[in-house]
Amino acid sequence: MSHAAADLRSDPITFRVAGDVDAAPDDETTILTLSRSDALDLVAWVGLPRDDWGALDSTDLAARCRRRLWPEERNFDREHVVRDRRGGIVACRLAGALRGWTERLLGLTQRAGEQPILFA
């Protein structure tokens, strides 16, 4: 794999409402940008395939997010630590992060109405 391909795979993934021209890159109510690994984990967390990009039906996504936000034990994510071969910490995701991102994703679906949520 070339360095360019490796860099591309580590690029962040952004979720946004299709056609939302008012989406500001620093406005948490209009977009959600996560590391690639966190974004793929979030997509899987709400029960969708771990794709790098796509368009999600906002109504279906809202229902999936609401189900993940029910106050049940299985819907509370734990801390996630990634270690290198020597045991050093490479990345860490705090407990509850997936749940928090799910709330933000639900907010995007409410903003979207009938428009799909795009991610890439």
N, C-alpha and C positions, 0 to 999 in steps of 0.2 A: 504494500500500500504506500502510495506517495505521501509526502508531508502535506500536500494540499488536500488530499483525500482525508487524511487523519484530522486536519484542522476543520474541514467541512463537517465531519461527524461530531466534532465537539462544539459546534456552533449552538447557541441557544435556540429554543423553539418559542415562537410567539403565537398566542391565541388571540384572535380579534374577530369582531363582527364583520361579515362580508359587506363591503360597500360603505363602511363607517369612515367617512373622510375626516371626521372630527377627532379621530383617535389620536391622542398625543402619546408619544413614546414613554412619558413619565407619569401618565395618568392611570392609576391602578383600577379605575372604573371602566376604562375603555379597552385595555389590553392586559394580557398576563404573559410575561416573559420568564421562562425558566431554563435552567440548564437542560441539555438534551436528555440526560438520564432521568432527571426529575420530571420532565414533561412526559416522557414515555411511561414512567411509573404512574403518573397521574392519569393518563389515558387508560392504562390497564386497571388502575384503582376503581375507575367508574365503569369498568366492564367492557372496554372497547379494545380492538387490536392495537398492538404497540407499533403504530405507523409513525414515520417521521414527518408526514405532512398529510393534509386532507381537508375535507369539509364535513362538518358534523351538523346533523339536523338539530336545531336549537331546542325543539320541543322534546325530542328523545333525550338529548343531553341533559336538559333540565330535570327530567324524570330520574335519570341515572344519578345526577348530583343529589337530588332530594333523598333518594334511597340511601346513599352513602352518608348523609347527614343525620339519619335517624339515630337516636341515642341508644345504640346497641354496642356491646363490647367489640364485635368484629369491625365496627366502623371507626375505631380509634386506632390510628396507626402509631407504631412504636418508632423509637429512634433507629436510624439506619446508618451504619458506619461501614465505609469501604476502606480496606487496608491494602497496602502494597505487600510484596513478597517478604519483606523484613518485618512486617507487623505495624509499620507506621501508618497513621491515618492519612488517607488521600482525600476523602470527602466525608462529610457528615450531614445528615438531615435530622433535625430535631423531631421529637415525638409531636404529633399533631400537625405537622407541615402539610401532609396530603389533605387532611381535613380542611385546613385553612385555605389551601389552593382550590379545593372543591367549592368552598363558599364563594370565592372570587369568580370561579368559572360559572357558577349559578348566576351570579350578578351579571356576567356577560350575556348569558342566555336571556335574562330578563330585558336587557338593553336591546337584544337582537330582534325580539318579536318573532317574525316569520323568517328572518334572514339566517343563513347558516353561520356557524362559527368556523372560521378558517384557522388552520395552524400549519406552520412551517418553520 
